């Protein structure tokens, strides 16, 4: 399965790596210090070139009244200490 995802990310995104979304969520629960986060309202684009993409209005940003008003704030991850997460995974897999 990993080989499939590595090939997909290499072919489609030009990355010699892969995203591990579910495992990253677990890592965040164990070590939130390995992630940078931002608060703000989140919406999903419906239609147009960005159809299906999640977007965020960062907390504190001011916009004219509109569709973002009264939306609850969510915390999203914007960056990760990838070496730290890999080390965490290795320690967990080794049982340390």
CORMO-V715461 format. One record per pair of residues at least 6 apart in sequence whose ideal C-beta (glycine too) atoms are under 8 Angstrom apart, sorted by the first residue. I is the first residue (numbers start at 1). J is the second residue. Records with the same first field share a line. If there is no record, write none. Layout:
I=J / J
This chain:
2=18
5=18 / 19
6=16 / 17 / 18
8=18
9=15 / 17 / 18 / 19
10=16
23=89
24=77 / 80 / 85
27=34 / 35 / 85 / 88 / 89
28=34 / 35 / 77
30=88
31=84 / 85 / 88
34=80 / 81 / 84 / 85 / 88
35=77 / 79 / 80 / 81
36=77 / 78 / 79 / 80
37=75 / 76 / 77 / 78
38=56 / 58 / 59 / 75 / 76 / 78
39=58 / 59 / 73 / 74 / 75
40=56 / 57 / 58 / 59 / 61 / 73 / 74 / 76
41=56 / 57 / 68 / 71 / 72 / 73 / 74
42=54 / 55 / 56 / 71 / 74 / 76
43=54 / 55 / 56 / 57 / 67 / 68 / 71
44=52 / 53 / 54 / 55
45=51 / 52 / 53 / 54 / 55
56=74 / 76
57=63 / 68 / 71
59=73
